[in-house]
Amino acid sequence: MNHIFWEGKKIAPSKIVCIGRNYVEHIEELGNVVPDELVVFNKANSSIGESLLSCHHEPLHFETELCFLVQHGEFVAAGVGLDLTKRQLQSTLKKQGLPWERAKAFNGAAIFTEFKSIDSGAIPTLSFSLTIDGKLQQNGNIERMMYKPEMIKKLISEFMHLQDNDIVMTGTPKGVAEVNAGSLYHAQLFARQKLLIEHSWHAI
């Protein structure tokens, strides 16, 4: 089983539940339609990687997302994740009306910072950013989400049980692009306007 880190402890999520099209500006930048309902897809534990890959049979795109760790059905810790995507393959699959897993759930398709415990009152204050070689590329916060964390949790629970150690990725803001090998990607997570987590990856 692949692992993430929560307060220094190794945790093995059984699955990663991903929310798509949760920021209007990101929907517009990809030319997609605003959905009538929550868009959900899953990544398996085998999707968790340690390295930021720039290619997996085709060039990869990054999507920076606020992520939550689940315990007893609640969001108890937060981190930042990169949802890596085979954009060309995804576009082909979408045109054919086929599932996205081949473009979204390959080995190494999700990498994460460590996770830090948070109280429920901190969740509305969370914001995150990604810089590439020191230049701001993406930033997001709860306010700009179409579906807020509590609503995401409620809607997921209507059809799927969230198990302990599962991760929920809440969607990406605008600014997605192709991963550049050799560049430095730096993610930060803030709670109550204070830095909670930061992590860097050199793309390979």
N, C-alpha and C positions, 0 to 999 in steps of 0.2 A: 504493500500500500504506500502511496505517496503522501507526503506530509506538508503541513504548514506549521507555523509557530504562533502560539498564543501565550503571551507573557513568559516566553522562554521555554515553554513546554511543546513537545511535538504532538500534533493533532492530525489524525487521518480522517478527513471528511469522506463520507460515503458518496456524496454527490455535490455538484455545484449547480445551483438553480440560477439561471441568468434571465434578466429582464431586458427585452429589446425595445428600442424606440420609445425611450422614456424622457427624452429631451427634444423639444420641438426643433431647435436649431440643428441638431444632429440629423433628425429626420429630413429636414430641408436640404442639408448639404449632400445627402446621398440620393436625393430625389425620390424618397419614399413617401407613402401616404400615411397620415396620422391615423393610427389604429383606433377602432371603436372599443376594443377591449385590451386588457393587459397581454403583452406578447411575452411568452415564456418558452425557454428551451433549456436543456440540461447538458452539462458536461460531466463525464465520468471522473472518478478519482484518477484514472490514468492520464487525464488531461493536465494534471498539475505538473509543472516543470520548475526548474531552478534558474534556467538561463533564458535570456531574452533572445529568441531566435529571429533572424531576419528572413529566413527562408525555410520552407518545409514542402518540397516538391514545386512550390511556386512562391513568389515574394509574399510576405505577410504584412498585414496592417495591424496597428495597435489601437485599442480602445481602452481608455483609462476609466476605472469605475470605483465608486464607493462600495465596499463590501462589508457584509455582516456575518459573524459567526453565531450559530444557533445552539442554545442549550435550553432544554425543557420547553421548547416551542417559542422561546423569546430571543431577541437580538441582544446578546450580552457583550459582544466585542466588535470592534470595527477595524478595518484595514483598507488598503488600496490594492486593487488588482488590475492587471493588464489582460484583457480579453484579446487574444491573438486570432486573426481571421484571415482565411484565404479568400480575399475579396473577389477575385476573378471566378473562382469556383462557386462562391456563394451567389454571385449574380446569375451564373448559369443555372444553379439549382432553383433559385427563386423564379426565374422565367419559366421553368418547367413545372412549377408548383410542387417541388420536392423538399423534403426536410433538409435542415442546414448542418446536420451533425458532421458530415465529411469536411465542411469548411470551418467548423467551430469547435469540434471535440477531438481533434487529433492529439497525439502525444505532444505535451509541451505547450498546449494551447491556452494555458492560464498560469500566470505567475503572480505571486502576492508578496506584499510587505509582511512583516509580522502583524499580529492582531493585538490590540490593546483593549482591556476591559473598559466598558463605559456604562454609565447609568442611563436610564431611559430619558432623563431630562437633558442629557447632552446630545441626543440624537438630532433634534431640530437645529442644532448649532453647527453640525458637521459641514466642513467644506474640504475640497481637495484640489490638487494641481499636479501637472506634469510639465517639467521643463526638459528640453533636449539641447544638450551642449550649452546650458545656461539660459536658453531662450524659452519663455513661456509658450507652451503649445496647447494645453487644455486646462480648464478649471471648471469646477462644478460645485453645486451645493444643493441642499434639500429643497430650498425654495423654488428652484428652477425645474424640479422633477414634475412630470405629469402625475405620477403615482408616488406618493410619499411612502417611507418605510413601513409605517403601520398598515397602510392600505395594501401594500405589496404582500406583507405577511398574511393579512386576512384573506386576500384573493387566492394566494397559493394554497392556504390551508383548506380552501373549499374543495380542492380536488387532489391534494397530495400532502402526505405527512412529512413535515420537516423533522429529521432525526438529529440527535445530538451530534455536534461537530460539522453539520452541513454548512456550506457557505452560500449566501445569497449575494449575487452581483446585481447592482441596481440600475445599470444602464450607463451610457457614456454621453457626455456633452459634445459639442462640435469640436473639430480640430483633429479628427482621426486622420491617419496618413500611413504611408509605408514605413516599415522599420528600416533604419539605415545602419548597416553593419559598421561597428567602430564608434558609433555615437554613444554619448552618455545620457541615459534617461533617469531622471530624478523625480520621485513621487513624494508628495507631502500630504499629510492629513492634519486638519486643525479641528479642535473642539473648543467651543467657547472662545474662539479667536486665538487660542494658544496652540503651538505646535505639539501634536500628539505623537506622530510617527513620521519618519523620513527614511527613504531607501533609494539606492541607486543600482542600476544595471548597465553594464556595457553590452551593447547588442553584438551578437556574433553571427 
